[in-house]
């Protein structure tokens, strides 16, 4: 779990092409793991702490219902310049707090350069690699438990 702020306000966070690029990044990451990755983007965070908002969204999307409790949510409130990465207990307990802070630091480097789609895609890839380490893909038992689309709030 991690949160932080990025410096610049984007005019338009993701173009239609960039949205497709992000969804494809999710699909590619999930091909190598039984874990699940979702992205939720909204303009404003309803809470002071974006981790609290990410937690609320995580459970409202029923992400805790994966078989191995290995889902990860990337939450972005782009007008408030906030983000959080929220991992379910199966993955969080295996990686530790430092892992999540490092992921957030990496995505912020791209966000601060206004490379939003690249930042999200790289973060998704890194999340996928972490999930693959602890939850490798098994073609016999694995199936896509959660949708791969980006969820947009207000």
N, C-alpha and C positions, 0 to 999 in steps of 0.2 A: 504494500500500500504506500502511495507517495502522492504528494501534491506540491505544486509550486505555481509560479506566475510567469507569464511571458510578456515581453516588453511592448510590442506594437499591436495596434488594433487592425485586423484585416478588413479590407473593403468587402470582399466576398470570400468566405472561408474556403469553400471548395467548389470548383466548377463541376459541371456534369461529367466531364472526362475524368477529373480527379476523383470524383465519387466512385466511378467504375474502377479506377486504379486501386483505390482503397479496398473495395469489395474483393477484387482479385487478390490483393495481398492477404486478406483474411483467408480466402480459399486456399491459397498456396501454403500458408502457415499451418492450417489445419490438416493438410494432406499428410503431414509428418508427425501428427500427435493425436491422441484421443481427446486432448483438451479443446476447449471452445473459447473463442474470442468474439467479443461484441464491442461495438463503438456506439456511444451515445453523445450527440452534439446538441447543444442549445446555446442561445445567446447569453442568457444570464443564469447564474447559480442562485438558487433559492436560499442557500445557507452561507454563512461566513466561511465554513470549512468545506471545500469541495469534496473531501473524502466522505463527509456525512451525506452529501447529495449523491455521490457515486454509490454508496451503500444502499440508499433508498431505491435508486434506479435498479441496481443489481437484483434486489429482492422483488421489485415490482415486475421485472422481466423474467422472474423465476429462474434465474441463472444458477441458483443453489441446487437445482434439481438434476444436475448432471450426475451420472452414475458414480463418477470418481471425485466429485466436488472439485473439479479442475477447470472451472470457467474463469475468465478474466474479462473485466470491463475497463475500457479506456474511455474516460469521461472528459469532455472538453466543453467549457463555457467560454466561447470565443470572445464575446464582448466584455466579459469580466476578466479576461486574461487568466483563467484558472484551468487547471486540469488535475485529474486524479487517476490512478491506476489501482483498481480494486480486484484483488484475487480471492477466490474462494479458499476455504480452509485447506483443501487438499493440496493446492499449489503453494499457498502462502506459508504453510507450516514447513514445507520442504526447502523453500528458497530463503526465507528470512527478510527482514526489513530493508537491509542494505540493497538487496537486489532491486526492490521496487523504487527506491530513491535513485539508483543508477539509471533505470529505465526512464524515469521522469527527466533526469538531467539530460539524457541523450535527445529526447524529443524536444526539449526546450531549446537546445542548440539550433535545431532547424526552425522552430517557431520564431525565434528571435531574428532569424534571417528572412522571415516571411516565406519559408519553404514548408508550408503547412501539409500538403499532401505527402511530400517526401518524408516529413517528420512522422506523420501518422503511419505511413507504410513501413518505415524503418522500425518504429516502435512495435508494430504488429509482427514484423519479422523476428525481432528480439524476444517478444513474448512467446512466439511460436517455438523458438529455439529453447527457451526455458521450459516450456511445456513438454517439448520432445524429450528433453533430458530425463524428466521424471515420469512422463506419461507417453511413451512411444506409441506410434500408430500400430494397430493390429487389424489387418484387413479382414479377418474372420469375425471379430466381435465389434469393431468400431463402426459407428454411423454418426452422421451429423445431427447432434442433439439440439442445436440452436440455430436460428437463421443467421446467415452471413451478412445481411444488409446492415447499413448504417441506420440507426434510429435517430430521428431528429425531434427535439423538443421545441419549445417556443423560443 
